[in-house]
Amino acid sequence: MTQAQAQNDVALHPAELRRVFGAFPTGVTAIAALVDGAPVGLAASSFTSVSLDPPLVSVCVAHSSTTWPVLSGSARLGVSVLSAQQELACRQLAARDGDRFASLDWRATEDGAVLVEQAAAWLDCSVEQLIRAGDHDIVLLRVHELDADPAVPPLVFHASGFRRLEAA
């Protein structure tokens, strides 16, 4: 192995990838639906807009997720862009066990999408396409309804920590 290959192997170590990818700030979303009458959800920071026509967004979910297989069969999924005041909600939704919706205010649409109240924005979506990509699935979602409150600042994830936006 050459020195360049050895350096490349170190540079591509998962911890180093996480550190470098974390230099890009992202919003934090809750992806949730009613399953057997109860809310099921997860936190995801890999959310992005994809297309205006048709209206599409995406989220990436790890193959190791135990929640995504439960959610993936739902007719509708709620995507809530968490607000700067919802760090605790994000931590609950990211937890491996326990009641992720304990003490959270949420509502369900008629089609079963679960939306977290007081979020900066929300989208009511359905799965359009699933694309396997490495150790994650890219979930392409079609947007059916949405709204946002520009007065509510979003929760931001950057460098493995939560941040808040500040006016320039």
Secondary structure as UniProt FT lines:
FT   HELIX           3..11
FT   HELIX           14..21
FT   TURN            22..23
FT   STRAND          26..27
FT   STRAND          29..35
FT   TURN            36..37
FT   STRAND          38..44
FT   STRAND          48..51
FT   TURN            52..55
FT   STRAND          56..62
FT   TURN            63..64
FT   HELIX           68..71
FT   TURN            72..73
FT   STRAND          77..81
FT   TURN            84..85
FT   HELIX           87..94
FT   TURN            100..103
FT   STRAND          106..108
FT   TURN            110..111
FT   STRAND          113..116
FT   TURN            117..118
FT   STRAND          121..133
FT   TURN            134..135
FT   STRAND          136..148
FT   TURN            150..151
FT   STRAND          154..158
FT   TURN            159..160
FT   STRAND          161..164
//
